Amino acid sequence: MTAPLIEGRGLTLSYGSERVLDQVSLSIQAGEIMTLIGPNGAGKSTLVKTLLGLQKPDSGDVIRKNGLRIGYVPQKLAIDQVLPMTVKRFLTLTRAAARSACEMVLGQVGAAHVIDAQMSSLSGGESQRVMLARALLLRPELLVLDEPTQGVDVSGQAELYRLIDDIRAELNCAVLMISHDLHLVMAKTDKVVCFNRHVCCSGIPDTVRQHPEYRSLFGVREADAIGIYTHEHDHEHDLSGHVVGDCGHDHSHDHGHSHHHHDHQKQEAETTK
């Protein structure tokens, strides 16, 4: 196997008396999509920032491929919405790029039409595509995305994950992604890392879904549902993995279609817990 693009070995970090990273080791290979999942406060963003060199660990090492080009899309964009700024200007804030280059990356993310639009006028989905385009200007070997569907409406979430998969194929870049969209992300990732200040379990999605620590973290019911339901993720989860804020979606047709299979899986899961 070739050397990983980036690798963390025994990463440990504390804020005061609170341990945020606890002996974390993981590596990302060229061309793979790796997704970090875990509850709020699990330290996922801190781990990513540590791997990128934006945060220094108390102990442990980060090894990166020499000259590794990284495109980073952070969770929140700090732009004054009152400040007039076109998409073209935003793309070139920190690095010079010709209009043709901006048009090319916007075209890659399906947003060529917004190049002269004001940033403040964009929808959530358009904003995320522009953020992606900005990262693609670097021709990254590794694309790092922190909650890439935050602020995107339900109908656009699955489309955004498909776009990320297409970009990976087109550019042959690796993708490291933080996500809570369990239903959607499991279909568009090569490796899942279930994380809660340490690596609880990792592997291909089907393997992780059956892991006791994953089921404990997200709840047996949710773990089973991921394997059955393919509707778009229109609700949130609390720290225990229970659904909150269902947004009025009627799941009755899903339950009617899969009721027997779901009960069978649930019984198996409860037996193996």
Buried (B, 14 or more C-beta within 10 A) or exposed (E): EEEBBBBBBEBBBEEEEEBBBBBBEBBBBBBBBBBBBBBEEBBBBBBBBBBBEEBEBEEBEBEBBEEEEBBBBBBEBEEEEEEEBBBBEBBBEEEEBEEEBBBBBBEBBBBBEBBEBBBEEBEBBBBBBBBBBBBBBBEBBBBBBBBBBBBBEBEBBBBBBEBBBEBBEEBEBBBBBBBBBBBBBBEBBBBBBBBBBBBBBBBEBEEBBBBBBBBBBBBBBBBBBBBBBEBBBBBEBEEEBEBEEEEEEEBEEBEEEBEEEBEEBBEEBEEEE
